[in-house]
Amino acid sequence: MSKRTRRQRLPAPCERITIESLAHDSRGVAHRDGKAVFIDGALPGEEVGFEYLATHRKHDEGRVTAVHRPSPERVEPKCPYFGVCGGCSLQHMAAAAQIRSKQQVLLDNLQHIGKLSPAALLAPLTGPVWGYRTKARLGVRHVIKKGRVLVGFREQRSAFITDLEGCEVLHPSVGGRIGELAQLIDQLNARARIPQIEVAVAESATALVFRNLDPLEAADLDRLTEFAANTGIHVYLQPAGPDSVQLLWPDESTLIYRLPDQAIEIEFRPTDFTQVNPYINGQIAERVLELLDLADTQRVLDLFCGLGNFTLPVARRAGQVTGVEGDAGLVSRARENAHRNGIHNATFHTADLAERVTEAAWAGVAYDRVLLDPPRSGAAAVMDLLGNIRPERIVYVSCHPGSLARDADRLVNEFGYRLQAAGVMDMFPHTAHVESIALFESA
């Protein structure tokens, strides 16, 4: 069946419908003939017209074609590619309203999944909403029909690369050079064999990692080197996996970011995991310290510690800190960063925290405080460990409210902790991503 035939079978566009709420993926929710419709570009309370994009047994999907009665929270998107590019989904909503919506998503997940409500709601952590993003992966594609290379994020609900000239949420050192990057790669003989550019903006430099599927010819290396020298951007090549990353220009590259309020400087590699929003990351570190309520006699366990982003600030105030991370390379660099900052009361271990870890030597130690900063999948595998060591306080930094709510359910309803406070952090303005933090105290 052709795409054209499928489109012909979609229902006719709807001229007017009222949007009831906002789904967790930032689409407006309405009901038509008793069936839910999720509509891109619609806000709660609006009356809109929409066209169907897909139909399913229990719900349909659509896209706004007209706004007849706009929400007072509707604003004009800053980016001309909004609605096509899949990098952002909420530029049409005022920044303050985005925060309120994300806060409600957090509370809804805690209530519906964990049957919980925090005793206190923490004030949201916010920062600049444009040019904030310092880490990203940009898709690259040589499009024969267009006769040129495209660089950018994927289109909404598509594998195609958005035809961009710039990006308003990326750090300006990269966001203002999207068109230039596309032209650069278009000049390479290997233009069809570079599928991705990884972006890493540090305080010390901006780095770009070009994923090259084949070895590059001398002429291509010269073009990339010339671009790097002219812009000051540090250029790396990645011919295979992350361990294959090699510096092309300059001869030496040191990438660092700082947590100035905690007097911490962290060195990282361009493919290492770091938080994408340095403005929010510093605020989170300060809130973590506040919620842990540390004393210099206490022992702290930091699970999913990465490069030591929170471990090292905690070590400034605690007696002893143990950081645990699954990536051996990150653990090695966390140790180096502890040494770099003159910190001697932090130890680091490598362990797969997606598996049970109760038998590890470090897991048999008593801890006064535990800090969790897991991936989207959450911290389910370490819940038994927490039930065993029963720290007085647990601070949970989350990048997915659903997994936080699931883990909170066990901490509160099985282990007897109290959910004392929770709140959101605007790590990803203009997107549906919800970052949050929660404090649990033993009963």
C-alpha positions in Angstrom: 0.0 0.0 0.0 1.5 3.3 -1.0 1.9 6.3 1.3 -0.6 8.2 -0.9 -3.2 5.5 -0.5 -2.8 5.6 3.3 -3.2 9.4 3.3 -6.4 9.1 1.3 -7.9 6.9 4.0 -7.4 9.4 6.8 -10.5 11.2 8.0 -11.2 14.6 6.6 -9.6 17.6 8.5 -11.6 18.9 11.5 -12.4 22.6 11.3 -12.9 23.3 15.0 -12.2 21.4 18.2 -11.4 22.4 21.8 -8.1 21.3 23.4 -8.7 19.9 26.9 -5.2 19.3 28.2 -1.5 18.8 27.3 -0.1 15.3 26.9 3.2 14.4 28.5 4.8 14.5 25.1 3.6 18.2 24.7 0.8 17.4 22.2 -2.7 18.9 22.8 -5.4 16.4 23.8 -9.0 16.6 22.5 -11.8 14.1 22.0 -13.8 13.7 18.8 -16.6 11.1 18.6 -15.5 9.7 21.9 -11.9 9.1 20.8 -8.8 10.9 22.0 -6.9 12.9 19.5 -3.3 14.0 20.1 -2.6 17.2 18.2 0.8 18.7 17.5 1.1 22.5 18.1 -2.1 22.8 20.2 -2.3 24.2 23.7 -4.9 23.6 26.5 -8.1 25.8 26.2 -7.5 26.6 22.5 -10.0 26.1 19.7 -8.1 24.8 16.7 -8.6 23.2 13.3 -6.4 20.2 12.6 -5.6 17.6 10.0 -5.1 13.9 10.7 -1.7 12.4 10.6 -2.5 8.8 11.7 -5.4 6.8 13.1 -5.2 4.0 15.7 -7.7 1.8 17.4 -7.7 3.8 20.7 -6.5 7.2 19.6 -5.7 9.4 16.6 -2.9 11.8 15.8 -3.1 15.2 14.2 -1.5 18.5 13.5 -2.8 22.1 13.9 -3.9 23.8 10.7 -5.5 26.9 12.3 -5.8 28.5 15.7 -9.2 30.1 16.1 -9.0 30.9 19.8 -5.4 31.0 21.0 -4.3 30.4 24.6 -3.0 33.3 26.5 0.2 31.2 26.9 0.7 31.0 23.2 3.8 32.8 21.9 5.4 33.2 18.5 8.1 30.5 18.0 11.6 32.1 17.7 12.9 29.4 15.3 11.7 29.4 11.7 12.0 25.6 11.6 9.7 25.0 14.5 7.0 22.6 13.6 9.2 20.7 11.2 12.4 20.1 13.2 12.0 17.5 15.9 14.5 19.2 18.2 11.9 21.3 20.0 8.1 20.8 20.6 7.1 23.7 22.9 8.4 26.9 21.4 4.8 28.0 20.9 4.3 28.0 24.7 5.6 30.7 27.0 8.6 29.6 29.0 6.8 30.1 32.4 3.9 28.0 31.2 6.3 25.3 30.0 7.6 25.0 33.6 4.1 24.8 35.1 3.3 22.1 32.6 6.4 20.1 33.4 5.7 20.4 37.1 2.3 19.0 36.6 3.7 16.1 34.6 6.0 15.3 37.6 3.1 15.5 40.1 0.8 13.4 37.8 3.4 10.7 37.5 4.0 10.6 41.2 0.3 10.3 41.9 -0.7 7.9 39.2 2.3 5.5 39.3 3.5 5.8 42.9 0.2 7.0 44.6 2.3 9.7 46.2 2.4 13.5 46.7 5.5 15.3 48.0 5.1 17.1 51.3 6.7 20.2 49.7 7.1 21.5 46.2 10.5 22.8 45.4 10.8 26.0 43.4 11.7 25.2 39.7 15.3 25.7 38.6 15.4 27.8 35.5 18.0 29.6 33.3 18.4 30.9 29.7 16.0 29.3 27.3 18.0 30.1 24.1 21.5 29.0 23.2 21.7 26.8 26.3 22.5 23.4 24.8 26.2 22.4 24.9 25.8 18.7 24.0 24.0 17.3 21.0 24.2 14.8 18.2 23.5 16.3 14.8 22.5 14.1 11.9 24.3 14.5 8.6 22.9 13.3 5.2 23.9 13.9 1.6 20.6 14.3 -0.1 21.0 13.5 -3.8 17.7 15.0 -4.8 18.6 18.3 -3.2 22.1 18.1 -4.5 23.7 19.0 -1.2 24.3 18.0 2.4 21.9 18.6 5.3 23.0 18.9 8.9 20.6 19.1 11.8 18.1 17.3 14.0 15.6 14.8 12.5 12.2 16.1 11.4 9.2 15.4 13.6 8.1 11.8 13.2 10.5 11.2 10.4 14.0 9.8 9.7 14.7 12.8 7.4 17.2 15.5 8.5 15.7 19.0 8.9 16.9 21.5 6.3 18.4 24.0 8.8 20.7 27.0 8.5 20.9 27.6 12.3 19.5 26.4 15.7 18.3 28.7 18.4 18.8 26.3 21.3 22.3 25.1 20.5 25.2 27.1 21.9 25.9 29.9 19.4 29.3 28.5 18.6 27.6 25.7 16.9 23.9 26.8 16.5 25.1 29.7 14.3 27.2 27.5 12.1 24.8 24.8 11.0 24.7 26.0 7.4 28.5 26.4 7.4 28.9 22.8 8.6 26.6 21.6 5.8 28.7 23.4 3.2 31.9 22.1 4.8 30.8 18.5 4.6 29.4 19.0 1.1 33.0 19.9 0.0 34.4 16.6 1.2 34.9 13.6 -1.0 33.5 11.5 1.9 30.3 13.6 2.1 28.1 10.5 1.9 30.1 8.6 4.6 29.8 11.1 7.5 26.4 10.4 9.2 26.8 12.3 12.5 28.5 15.2 14.2 28.7 15.1 18.0 28.8 18.5 19.7 30.6 19.2 23.0 30.9 22.8 24.1 33.2 23.4 27.1 34.2 26.6 28.8 37.6 26.1 27.3 36.7 25.2 23.7 34.0 24.0 21.4 34.6 20.5 20.0 33.0 18.7 17.1 33.4 14.9 16.6 32.9 13.9 12.9 31.8 10.3 12.6 33.6 9.0 9.5 32.6 5.6 8.3 35.7 5.3 6.0 39.3 6.6 6.4 39.4 10.2 5.1 41.6 11.2 2.2 44.3 13.8 2.6 42.3 16.4 0.8 39.3 15.9 3.2 41.6 16.1 6.2 43.1 19.3 4.9 39.6 20.9 4.5 38.6 19.9 8.1 41.8 21.2 9.5 41.4 24.5 7.7 37.9 24.8 9.0 39.1 24.1 12.6 42.0 26.6 12.3 39.8 29.3 10.9 37.0 28.9 13.5 39.0 27.8 16.6 36.8 24.8 16.9 38.5 21.6 18.1 37.8 18.9 15.5 37.9 15.2 16.2 37.3 12.1 14.0 35.5 8.9 15.1 36.2 6.1 12.6 34.6 3.4 14.8 33.2 3.2 18.4 33.7 5.9 21.1 37.1 4.6 22.0 38.3 5.4 18.5 37.9 9.2 18.8 41.0 11.0 17.7 42.0 14.6 17.7 42.6 16.2 14.3 43.1 19.9 15.3 44.7 21.4 17.3 47.6 19.3 18.6 46.2 19.3 22.1 42.7 19.8 23.4 41.5 20.1 27.0 37.7 20.3 27.6 36.6 21.5 31.0 33.5 22.9 32.7 33.3 24.5 36.1 30.9 24.4 39.0 32.1 27.8 40.4 29.9 27.9 43.5 31.5 24.6 44.6 35.1 25.5 43.4 35.1 22.4 41.1 36.6 22.1 37.6 35.8 18.9 35.6 37.8 17.7 32.6 35.9 15.5 30.0 36.2 14.0 26.6 33.9 15.1 23.8 31.9 11.9 23.8 31.6 11.6 27.6 28.2 12.1 29.1 27.8 15.6 30.6 24.7 17.6 31.3 23.6 19.5 28.3 22.7 22.7 30.1 25.5 24.2 32.2 23.3 26.9 33.6 21.0 24.4 35.2 23.7 21.9 36.1 25.3 24.3 38.5 22.0 25.0 40.2 21.3 21.3 40.5 24.6 20.8 42.2 23.7 23.5 44.8 20.3 22.0 45.4 21.7 18.5 45.8 24.0 19.9 48.5 21.1 21.7 50.2 18.9 18.6 50.2 21.6 16.2 51.4 22.2 18.5 54.4 25.8 17.4 54.8 28.1 17.3 57.8 31.8 16.6 57.6 31.4 13.4 59.6 29.0 11.8 57.2 29.5 9.0 54.6 27.8 9.5 51.2 27.1 7.0 48.4 26.7 8.5 44.9 25.3 6.0 42.5 25.5 6.7 38.7 28.2 9.2 39.5 29.6 9.7 36.0 32.6 12.0 35.9 32.0 13.1 39.5 29.7 15.9 38.6 28.0 15.7 42.0 30.5 13.5 43.8 33.2 16.1 43.9 31.0 19.0 45.3 29.6 16.6 47.9 33.2 15.6 48.9 33.8 19.3 49.7 31.3 19.0 52.6 31.1 15.4 53.6 33.5 13.2 55.5 33.8 10.4 52.8 32.1 9.9 49.4 31.9 6.7 47.3 31.0 7.2 43.7 29.8 4.2 41.6 29.4 4.2 37.8 29.0 1.6 35.1 31.3 3.1 32.5 35.0 2.3 33.4 36.3 5.3 31.4 34.1 7.7 33.3 35.2 6.2 36.6 38.9 6.7 35.5 38.2 10.3 34.6 36.3 10.9 37.9 39.4 9.8 39.8 41.5 12.1 37.7 39.1 15.0 38.4 39.2 14.3 42.1 43.0 14.6 41.9 42.7 17.7 39.7 40.6 19.4 42.4 42.7 18.4 45.3 39.9 16.1 46.7 41.2 13.1 48.7 38.0 11.8 50.5 36.3 10.4 47.3 36.7 6.9 46.1 35.2 5.5 42.8 34.2 2.1 41.7 33.0 0.5 38.4 29.8 -1.5 38.7 26.8 -2.3 36.4 24.0 -0.6 38.3 21.4 -2.1 36.0 22.2 -5.4 37.9 22.0 -6.3 41.6 25.0 -4.9 43.4 24.3 -5.9 47.0 27.3 -8.2 47.1 29.9 -5.6 46.2 32.4 -4.6 48.9 31.4 -0.9 48.8 27.7 -2.0 49.1 28.3 -3.5 52.5 29.3 -0.2 54.1 27.0 2.0 56.1 26.0 5.3 54.5 24.3 8.4 56.0 23.2 9.8 52.6 22.7 8.4 49.1 22.5 10.3 45.9 21.0 8.8 42.8 21.3 10.2 39.3 20.2 7.3 37.0 19.5 7.2 33.3 15.9 7.3 31.9 15.4 3.7 33.0 15.7 4.7 36.6 17.3 3.0 39.6 15.2 -0.2 40.0 18.2 -2.5 40.3 19.6 -0.6 43.3 16.4 -0.4 45.3 17.2 -3.6 47.3 20.6 -2.1 48.2 18.9 1.0 49.5 16.5 -1.2 51.5 19.5 -2.9 53.1 21.6 0.2 54.0 18.7 2.5 54.8 20.4 5.9 54.7 18.7 8.8 56.6 18.3 10.8 53.4 18.1 9.9 49.7 18.3 12.6 47.0 17.1 11.4 43.6 18.0 13.4 40.4 15.7 12.2 37.6 15.6 12.6 33.9 12.3 10.7 33.5 9.3 11.3 35.9 7.8 7.8 35.2 10.9 5.9 36.5 11.2 8.3 39.4 7.6 7.6 40.4 8.1 3.9 40.1 11.2 3.9 42.3 9.5 6.4 44.7 6.7 3.9 45.1 9.2 1.3 46.5 11.1 3.8 48.7 7.9 5.0 50.3 5.4 2.2 50.3 7.9 -0.7 50.8 10.8 0.8 52.7 8.9 3.4 54.7 10.6 6.6 53.5 8.8 9.9 53.3 8.7 11.9 50.1 9.6 15.2 51.7 10.1 17.4 48.6 10.2 17.3 44.8 10.5 19.8 42.0 11.5 20.3 38.4 14.6 21.7 36.6 14.3 23.2 33.2 17.3 21.3 31.7 15.7 21.2 28.2 13.6 24.4 27.5 11.2 24.1 24.6 11.1 20.3 24.8 8.9 17.8 26.6 11.8 16.5 28.6 11.1 16.7 32.4 14.1 16.7 34.7 13.3 16.6 38.4 14.7 16.1 41.9 13.2 14.5 45.0 14.1 14.2 48.6 13.3 11.1 50.7 13.8 10.8 54.4 13.7 7.8 56.6 10.6 7.6 58.8 
